């Protein structure tokens, strides 16, 4: 299922910059928190600059990745 969602033909329908309302985390924040390397690589290949987008606490996905 994940591979189907991340196919480039569906990219126009995805908003990888959308954030949750609790902490302001993007999908990349959550992927870094749970150490899902496949998901992290897929998002990073499409939108590499997402690694520095802060959540409401001022923490980027890069911050979460460095914590592990």
Secondary structure by P-SEA (a helix, b strand, c coil): ccccccccccccccccccccccccccaaaaaaaacaaaaaaaaaacccccccccccccccaaaaaaac
